[in-house]
Every structure is written in C-alpha cells, then in structure tokens.
C-alpha cells in the first residue's frame, strides 16, 4: 500500500513552478504560495492551479470567480515563504498593487488575471481552471520548487547573458 510519505517523496523529485495565487474580496487582498500551476489550453488561453479544500483562499476565489497568478522569479524565494501558511500580515510584508482588481506582487516574473471557468474536486484539493484574460511576463528566470528546496534552472538563468554575448560577438565582425 502506498503511504503518504512515499507519495510526497516521489513528488518532491518533480520540479514545480512557484506562484502566489491571489484574490480580492471586498477590497481585502488574499494570497497563498502554490506550486500546482500549469497551462491547460491555448485556444482559449487557460491555466490550472489547485488549492486545498480547507483553503480560505479557495473560498474567496469561488465567491468572486476571479484569481490572479503571480509567477515568482528566481530571486523570490523569500516572497514564497511569506505566503506559506495562514499569516495575516503577508501583504504588509510584500510590496503589491491592484492590477485588474486583483493583488499583484511587485517585481514578479509573470502575471495572469483569470476568470474561474470550472472548479473540480480532486481528493483533498480542488482543481481550478481559469480563463486567462490578461497576462504579462518579464522573461526572468523562474523560481521552481524541487526536492523540498527553492531554486531555478541554472541554464535558463544564464541564457539571456549568453544570447547577448553571442549577439555582441556577431555585431563586432
């Protein structure tokens, strides 16, 4: 029989993007660190994320039918830590602003505004399918979570500099 620890150990070896999913309810920002985030569809543009059934953030998203996804960059590990758990002061500790009526963290690598299309129960979580109605990306190296540590893909982090070096070398000829 599969144990929870064996399943956790298996999934720890799978790198996942690190996001902070947010919602705004009656002018109050809410958010949580989430590593379950993926693209679902190009036409129409859709993403998925999953939240625990006991999540207060889930309640607010189901009520407002909207959510934001802040894709964290390689240097945002502390931001990810701030949004773990049930700390009330998380938005006091992290600079943010309202973007399309949702909390957007300052300086994130990417941002998506989503309208909730469907919520599907799955075990102890609920899978949220969101229609992306606004998005932006800086192209910065992403923060990932794997083997219970935050990090980034080192080759990706070096790519912009390497590409710039090649372009510079070509233009000198």
Helices and strands as residue ranges (DSSP letters): H 4-12, E 16-17, E 19-25, E 28-34, E 37-41, E 46-52, H 56-64, E 66-71, H 77-82, H 90-93, E 96-99, E 102-105, E 110-122, E 125-137, E 144-146, E 149-151, H 154-171
